[in-house]
Amino acid sequence: MLTEDDIKNALKTVKYPGYSRDIISFGLLKDIAANNGAVSVTMQLTTNNPEAAAQIKAESERALRALPGVNSVYVEVRQQAAPAKSSGGNQNKIPGVQRIVAVASGKGGVGKSTTSVNLACGLAQLGARVGLLDCDIYGPSIPLMMGVKERPTLSADEKMIPLQSHGVKLMSIGFLLDDDQPVIWRGPMIQKTIQQFFMSVAWGDLDYLLVDLPPGTGDAQLSLCQTVPLDGGVIVTTPQEASLGVVRKGVAMFEKVNVPILGLVENMSYFTTPNGERVEIFGHGGGRNEAARKGVPFLGEVPIFTEIREGGDSGVPVVVSAPTKLAGKAFLQIAQALKQILG
């Protein structure tokens, strides 16, 4: 008797094109049916790349036909027809910027900005032209994490020229303020500032513009979704239920404005002691399980490493300072997964 587990195990042999991970771990499988030797599966891609869809379909059919007792196979691979636009009516594309991706979290303290800087640097190491916009107006941390203290200059057409570090173009309210100067603004000021960061900055030609959002679902998130068409959002969480509960609100926010979720990243997954013991401080598997529950890709997990904290404090993200060590590899693999999903 053919079971769902048999079908899933067969599909685990199918790798996402260009990547070492299988399609099941990416969360692509949406529906399974098996009856009297006939197997039917449905998958949903977040990319509109037809070559990737065709390869996944062909290899999935091959894997399923190899199962004992299977005499017919039907594989449907659904694709995102076009990059989703949010519901705001006054959006504008940024000239030269191919993809805009928001990095968000439901709550603070989960390592969202750490993930943003390492993803940006990781994508740059993979050969992409990358920008990183710090939209955390009240608590900008990108200047510290990227090791930049200068102020931006103006171009001939009076646009701010983004600063650069580790191959990434940067903009943050932190570049425009004195040290420790607080931002005490109401919503309209935040909205205006975010619009200026998109439209009054000379970003140039970029493959990806990552946007580091503040935690929650407030003014900054809404302003972003209404200002520019987003290609998707990446949600950062930690394994425990306290974090996952508010992650669901962040996912729901993006769904309401028609922004696809490109995947979940589980940060602080576990800690390894000097003698090799694995300690799951915040629980185990919460991010992966939540991704499966919501039907979105699980991009990967990042354990607790001292090098990650040191990189953020020193202004040299770990994916730059130690790309071959476990900490750097964890973020680089997530950057590869994100690049693959975006097509």
C-alpha positions as CSV (number, residue, x, y, z in Angstrom):
1,M,0.0,0.0,0.0
2,L,1.6,3.3,-1.1
3,T,1.6,5.9,1.6
4,E,2.2,9.7,1.7
5,D,5.5,9.1,3.4
6,D,6.6,6.8,0.4
7,I,5.7,9.6,-2.0
8,K,7.5,12.3,0.1
9,N,10.6,10.2,0.4
10,A,10.7,9.7,-3.3
11,L,10.4,13.4,-3.9
12,K,13.2,14.1,-1.4
13,T,15.6,12.7,-4.1
14,V,14.6,15.6,-6.4
15,K,16.9,18.7,-5.9
16,Y,15.8,22.2,-6.5
17,P,17.5,23.2,-9.8
18,G,21.0,24.6,-9.1
19,Y,20.9,23.9,-5.4
20,S,21.8,20.9,-3.1
21,R,18.5,20.9,-1.1
22,D,15.5,18.9,-2.1
23,I,12.1,20.2,-3.1
24,I,10.4,18.9,0.1
25,S,12.6,20.9,2.4
26,F,11.8,24.0,0.3
27,G,8.1,23.5,1.1
28,L,7.0,23.2,-2.5
29,L,4.7,20.2,-2.1
30,K,1.1,21.3,-1.5
31,D,-1.1,18.2,-2.2
32,I,-0.7,14.4,-2.5
33,A,-3.2,11.8,-3.7
34,A,-2.6,8.1,-4.3
35,N,-5.2,5.4,-5.3
36,N,-4.8,2.0,-7.1
37,G,-1.4,2.8,-8.4
38,A,-2.2,6.3,-9.6
39,V,-0.2,9.1,-7.9
40,S,-1.0,12.8,-8.2
41,V,1.0,15.6,-6.6
42,T,0.7,19.4,-6.8
43,M,3.6,21.8,-6.1
44,Q,3.7,25.6,-5.9
45,L,6.8,27.6,-6.9
46,T,7.4,31.2,-5.8
47,T,9.4,31.8,-9.0
48,N,8.1,32.3,-12.5
49,N,11.1,30.6,-14.1
50,P,9.7,28.1,-16.6
51,E,13.0,26.1,-16.8
52,A,13.0,25.4,-13.1
53,A,9.4,24.3,-13.2
54,A,10.0,22.0,-16.2
55,Q,13.0,20.4,-14.5
56,I,11.2,19.9,-11.2
57,K,8.2,18.3,-13.0
58,A,10.3,15.9,-15.1
59,E,12.5,14.7,-12.2
60,S,9.5,14.4,-9.9
61,E,7.7,12.2,-12.4
62,R,10.8,10.1,-12.9
63,A,11.2,9.6,-9.1
64,L,7.5,8.7,-8.6
65,R,7.4,6.2,-11.5
66,A,10.3,4.3,-9.9
67,L,8.1,3.5,-6.8
68,P,6.8,-0.1,-6.7
69,G,3.2,-0.5,-7.7
70,V,2.9,2.9,-9.4
71,N,1.4,2.7,-12.9
72,S,0.4,6.3,-13.6
73,V,1.8,9.7,-12.4
74,Y,0.5,13.2,-12.6
75,V,2.6,16.1,-11.4
76,E,1.3,19.7,-11.5
77,V,3.8,22.5,-10.9
78,R,2.1,25.8,-10.4
79,Q,4.0,29.0,-10.8
80,Q,3.7,32.6,-9.8
81,A,2.5,34.3,-12.9
82,A,4.3,37.6,-12.2
83,P,5.9,39.4,-9.3
84,A,3.1,40.3,-6.9
85,K,2.2,44.0,-6.3
86,S,0.9,45.3,-3.1
87,S,-2.5,47.0,-2.9
88,G,-1.2,50.5,-2.8
89,G,-2.2,52.6,-5.8
90,N,0.7,55.0,-5.8
91,Q,3.6,52.6,-6.2
92,N,6.7,53.4,-8.4
93,K,9.4,51.1,-9.7
94,I,12.9,52.2,-8.8
95,P,14.9,52.6,-12.0
96,G,17.7,50.0,-12.3
97,V,16.5,47.9,-9.4
98,Q,15.4,44.4,-10.5
99,R,14.1,42.9,-7.2
100,I,13.0,44.4,-3.9
101,V,12.8,42.0,-0.9
102,A,11.7,42.9,2.6
103,V,13.3,41.2,5.6
104,A,10.8,41.2,8.5
105,S,10.1,39.7,11.9
106,G,7.0,39.7,14.1
107,K,9.0,40.7,17.2
108,G,12.3,42.2,18.1
109,G,15.4,40.4,19.3
110,V,15.3,37.5,16.8
111,G,18.3,38.6,14.7
112,K,16.5,40.2,11.8
113,S,19.1,42.9,11.1
114,T,21.9,40.3,11.5
115,T,20.2,38.2,8.9
116,S,19.7,41.2,6.6
117,V,23.4,42.2,6.6
118,N,24.6,38.6,6.1
119,L,22.1,37.9,3.3
120,A,23.1,41.1,1.6
121,C,26.8,40.3,1.8
122,G,26.2,36.7,0.9
123,L,24.3,37.7,-2.3
124,A,27.1,40.1,-3.2
125,Q,29.6,37.2,-2.7
126,L,27.5,35.2,-5.1
127,G,28.1,37.9,-7.8
128,A,24.9,39.9,-7.4
129,R,24.7,43.7,-7.3
130,V,23.1,44.4,-3.9
131,G,21.7,47.3,-1.9
132,L,20.5,47.3,1.7
133,L,18.0,49.8,3.0
134,D,17.6,50.2,6.7
135,C,13.9,51.0,7.3
136,D,14.2,50.7,11.1
137,I,13.8,54.4,11.7
138,Y,13.6,54.3,15.5
139,G,16.5,51.8,16.0
140,P,18.8,51.8,12.9
141,S,21.6,49.2,13.4
142,I,22.9,48.7,9.8
143,P,25.6,51.4,10.2
144,L,27.1,49.6,13.1
145,M,26.8,46.1,11.6
146,M,28.3,47.2,8.3
147,G,31.0,49.3,9.8
148,V,30.0,52.6,8.2
149,K,29.9,56.0,10.0
150,E,30.2,58.5,7.1
151,R,27.4,60.7,5.8
152,P,26.0,60.3,2.3
153,T,26.8,63.0,-0.3
154,L,24.6,64.4,-3.0
155,S,24.8,63.7,-6.7
156,A,24.5,66.4,-9.4
157,D,20.7,65.8,-9.6
158,E,20.5,66.2,-5.8
159,K,20.0,62.6,-4.9
160,M,21.7,60.9,-2.0
161,I,24.6,58.7,-3.0
162,P,24.4,55.4,-1.0
163,L,27.5,54.5,1.1
164,Q,29.2,51.2,0.4
165,S,30.6,48.4,2.5
166,H,31.6,44.8,1.7
167,G,30.3,45.2,-1.8
168,V,26.8,46.4,-0.7
169,K,25.2,49.8,-1.3
170,L,23.7,51.2,2.0
171,M,21.2,53.7,3.2
172,S,20.0,54.3,6.7
173,I,18.6,57.1,8.9
174,G,21.6,56.3,11.1
175,F,23.9,57.9,8.5
176,L,22.0,61.2,8.8
177,L,21.9,61.5,12.6
178,D,24.5,62.2,15.3
179,D,25.4,59.3,17.6
180,D,22.7,58.5,20.1
181,Q,20.3,61.1,18.7
182,P,16.8,59.6,19.1
183,V,14.1,59.8,16.4
184,I,10.8,61.0,17.8
185,W,8.5,61.0,14.9
186,R,4.9,60.3,14.1
187,G,3.6,58.1,11.3
188,P,3.5,60.6,8.5
189,M,7.2,61.5,9.0
190,I,8.2,57.9,8.8
191,Q,6.2,57.4,5.6
192,K,7.8,60.4,4.0
193,T,11.3,59.3,5.0
194,I,10.9,55.8,3.6
195,Q,9.6,57.2,0.3
196,Q,12.6,59.5,0.1
197,F,15.0,56.5,0.8
198,F,13.5,54.8,-2.3
199,M,13.0,57.7,-4.7
200,S,15.7,60.2,-3.6
201,V,18.6,57.8,-3.4
202,A,20.8,57.1,-6.4
203,W,20.7,53.3,-6.1
204,G,22.0,52.7,-9.6
205,D,21.7,49.2,-11.2
206,L,20.9,46.5,-8.6
207,D,19.9,42.9,-8.8
208,Y,18.5,43.0,-5.3
209,L,17.5,45.7,-2.9
210,L,17.0,44.2,0.6
211,V,14.9,46.2,3.0
212,D,15.5,45.7,6.7
213,L,12.2,46.4,8.4
214,P,11.6,47.2,12.1
215,P,9.8,44.4,14.0
216,G,6.0,44.4,14.0
217,T,3.3,45.5,11.5
218,G,3.3,49.3,11.9
219,D,3.8,52.4,9.9
220,A,7.1,51.4,8.3
221,Q,5.8,48.1,7.0
222,L,2.6,49.7,5.6
223,S,4.6,52.6,4.0
224,L,6.9,50.2,2.3
225,C,4.1,48.1,0.8
226,Q,2.4,51.2,-0.5
227,T,5.5,52.9,-1.9
228,V,7.2,50.3,-4.1
229,P,6.2,46.9,-5.6
230,L,7.8,44.2,-3.5
231,D,8.9,40.9,-5.0
232,G,8.5,39.2,-1.7
233,G,9.3,39.0,2.0
234,V,11.6,36.9,4.1
235,I,10.5,36.2,7.7
236,V,13.1,35.7,10.5
237,T,12.1,33.9,13.6
238,T,13.5,31.9,16.5
239,P,12.2,28.4,17.3
240,Q,10.0,29.1,20.4
241,E,6.3,29.6,20.2
242,A,6.5,33.2,21.6
243,S,8.3,34.2,18.4
244,L,6.3,32.0,16.0
245,G,3.0,33.5,17.3
246,V,3.9,37.0,16.2
247,V,5.5,35.7,13.0
248,R,2.1,34.5,11.9
249,K,0.9,38.1,12.2
250,G,3.7,39.3,10.0
251,V,2.9,36.6,7.4
252,A,-0.8,37.7,7.5
253,M,0.3,41.3,6.9
254,F,2.2,40.4,3.7
255,E,-0.7,38.3,2.6
256,K,-3.2,41.1,3.0
257,V,-1.1,43.4,0.7
258,N,-0.5,40.5,-1.8
259,V,3.2,40.2,-1.2
260,P,4.5,36.6,-1.5
261,I,6.5,35.0,1.4
262,L,9.8,33.9,-0.1
263,G,10.6,31.8,2.9
264,L,11.3,31.6,6.7
265,V,14.7,31.7,8.3
266,E,15.1,30.2,11.8
267,N,17.8,32.0,13.8
268,M,19.3,30.9,17.1
269,S,18.3,27.4,16.3
270,Y,20.7,25.7,18.7
271,F,24.0,26.1,20.5
272,T,26.9,23.6,20.4
273,T,29.0,23.3,23.5
274,P,32.9,22.9,23.3
275,N,32.5,19.2,23.9
276,G,30.1,18.9,20.9
277,E,26.8,18.7,22.8
278,R,23.9,20.3,21.0
279,V,21.7,22.4,23.2
280,E,18.4,23.7,21.9
281,I,17.9,26.7,24.1
282,F,14.8,28.0,22.4
283,G,13.3,24.6,21.4
284,H,13.6,22.7,18.2
285,G,12.1,22.8,14.7
286,G,9.7,25.7,15.2
287,G,10.6,27.6,12.1
288,R,10.7,24.5,9.8
289,N,7.3,23.4,11.1
290,E,5.8,26.8,10.7
291,A,7.0,27.1,7.2
292,A,5.4,23.7,6.4
293,R,2.2,24.8,8.1
294,K,2.0,28.0,6.0
295,G,3.1,26.3,2.9
296,V,6.2,28.5,2.3
297,P,9.8,27.6,1.7
298,F,12.1,27.0,4.7
299,L,15.3,28.8,3.8
300,G,17.4,27.4,6.6
301,E,18.5,27.6,10.2
302,V,21.3,29.5,11.8
303,P,22.8,28.2,15.1
304,I,24.1,30.4,17.8
305,F,27.7,31.3,17.1
306,T,29.9,33.7,18.9
307,E,31.4,34.8,15.6
308,I,28.0,36.1,14.4
309,R,27.7,38.5,17.4
310,E,31.4,39.5,17.0
311,G,30.8,40.3,13.3
312,G,27.8,42.5,14.0
313,D,29.7,44.4,16.7
314,S,32.8,44.9,14.6
315,G,31.1,45.9,11.4
316,V,32.3,42.9,9.4
317,P,29.4,40.4,9.0
318,V,30.4,36.7,9.6
319,V,29.7,35.8,5.9
320,V,32.5,38.2,5.0
321,S,35.0,37.5,7.9
322,A,34.5,33.7,8.0
323,P,32.7,32.5,4.9
324,T,34.2,29.0,5.1
325,K,33.3,28.4,8.8
326,L,30.0,27.0,9.9
327,A,28.5,30.4,10.9
328,G,29.4,32.0,7.5
329,K,28.2,28.9,5.6
330,A,24.8,28.9,7.2
331,F,24.1,32.4,6.0
332,L,25.7,31.8,2.6
333,Q,23.4,28.8,2.0
334,I,20.4,30.8,2.9
335,A,21.5,33.5,0.4
336,Q,21.9,30.8,-2.3
337,A,18.4,29.5,-1.5
338,L,16.9,33.0,-1.7
339,K,18.7,33.7,-5.0
340,Q,17.4,30.4,-6.4
341,I,13.8,31.1,-5.4
342,L,13.9,34.6,-6.9
343,G,15.0,33.0,-10.2
